[in-house]
Amino acid sequence: MPHYTDPPKEAKVLSFGTASDRVQRFVNSARDKNLWIFDKTFKKWYSPDEFVDRFNYYPNDADELLKRCVEKDPLDAIADGQYKLAELTRRVFDYMRRNK
């Protein structure tokens, strides 16, 4: 009979605990810093709560999930996006003026 401290069989035991433990620590870190989680592979933003909802079953490949995700300030991304949009808008209008 398994001891109550044994990890669940479906969870991969990693050097810092089970897969779900590592993902939960990552989410808690983002939440504590008031940051969001950005998936670099899929270019998708998640609030810490959305990330938990999306990945509430932490797969055995938690290492891959954590490699592709980073904590980021969503306000920095908005500011960067506004700058890029302003630059694109300027370029489009300059092009249209030159090619009337």
C-alpha positions as CSV (number, residue, x, y, z in Angstrom):
1,M,0.0,0.0,0.0
2,P,1.5,3.4,-1.0
3,H,2.5,5.8,1.7
4,Y,0.5,9.0,1.9
5,T,3.5,11.1,0.9
6,D,4.2,9.1,-2.3
7,P,3.6,11.2,-5.5
8,P,0.6,10.3,-7.7
9,K,1.6,7.7,-10.3
10,E,0.6,9.9,-13.2
11,A,2.9,12.8,-12.0
12,K,6.5,12.7,-13.1
13,V,8.9,13.1,-10.2
14,L,11.3,15.9,-10.9
15,S,14.2,17.2,-9.0
16,F,12.0,19.8,-7.2
17,G,8.9,17.7,-6.6
18,T,6.1,16.6,-8.8
19,A,5.3,18.2,-12.1
20,S,2.2,19.9,-10.6
21,D,4.3,21.2,-7.7
22,R,6.8,22.9,-10.1
23,V,4.0,24.4,-12.2
24,Q,2.2,25.6,-9.1
25,R,5.3,27.3,-7.8
26,F,5.8,29.0,-11.2
27,V,2.2,30.2,-11.1
28,N,2.5,31.4,-7.5
29,S,5.7,33.3,-8.3
30,A,4.0,35.1,-11.1
31,R,1.0,35.9,-8.9
32,D,3.2,37.1,-6.1
33,K,5.0,39.5,-8.5
34,N,1.7,40.6,-10.1
35,L,2.9,39.3,-13.4
36,W,1.2,37.3,-16.2
37,I,2.5,34.2,-18.0
38,F,3.5,34.4,-21.6
39,D,3.8,31.3,-23.7
40,K,6.6,32.0,-26.1
41,T,5.8,29.1,-28.5
42,F,2.1,30.0,-29.0
43,K,2.5,33.8,-28.4
44,K,-0.4,33.7,-25.9
45,W,-0.9,35.5,-22.6
46,Y,-2.4,34.0,-19.4
47,S,-3.2,35.6,-16.1
48,P,-2.0,33.2,-13.3
49,D,-5.6,32.1,-12.8
50,E,-6.2,31.5,-16.5
51,F,-3.0,29.5,-16.7
52,V,-4.2,27.3,-13.9
53,D,-7.6,26.9,-15.6
54,R,-5.9,26.0,-18.9
55,F,-3.3,23.7,-17.5
56,N,-5.2,22.4,-14.4
57,Y,-4.0,18.9,-15.2
58,Y,-0.3,19.3,-15.3
59,P,1.1,16.9,-17.9
60,N,4.1,14.7,-17.5
61,D,5.9,17.1,-19.8
62,A,5.8,20.0,-17.3
63,D,9.4,20.7,-18.1
64,E,8.5,21.6,-21.7
65,L,5.5,23.7,-20.5
66,L,7.8,25.6,-18.1
67,K,10.5,26.1,-20.8
68,R,8.1,27.8,-23.2
69,C,6.5,30.0,-20.6
70,V,7.9,33.1,-18.9
71,E,6.7,35.6,-16.3
72,K,6.1,39.1,-17.9
73,D,4.5,42.3,-17.0
74,P,1.5,42.7,-19.4
75,L,1.7,46.5,-19.1
76,D,5.1,46.4,-20.7
77,A,3.7,44.3,-23.5
78,I,0.8,46.8,-24.0
79,A,3.3,49.7,-24.1
80,D,5.5,47.9,-26.6
81,G,2.4,47.0,-28.7
82,Q,1.3,50.7,-28.7
83,Y,4.7,51.8,-29.9
84,K,4.7,49.2,-32.7
85,L,1.2,50.2,-33.8
86,A,2.1,53.9,-33.8
87,E,5.2,53.1,-35.9
88,L,3.2,50.9,-38.4
89,T,0.5,53.6,-38.6
90,R,3.2,56.3,-39.5
91,R,4.8,54.0,-42.1
92,V,1.4,53.3,-43.8
93,F,0.4,56.9,-43.9
94,D,3.8,58.0,-45.2
95,Y,3.6,55.3,-48.0
96,M,0.0,56.4,-48.9
97,R,1.0,60.0,-49.1
98,R,4.0,59.3,-51.3
99,N,1.9,57.0,-53.7
100,K,-1.2,59.1,-54.3
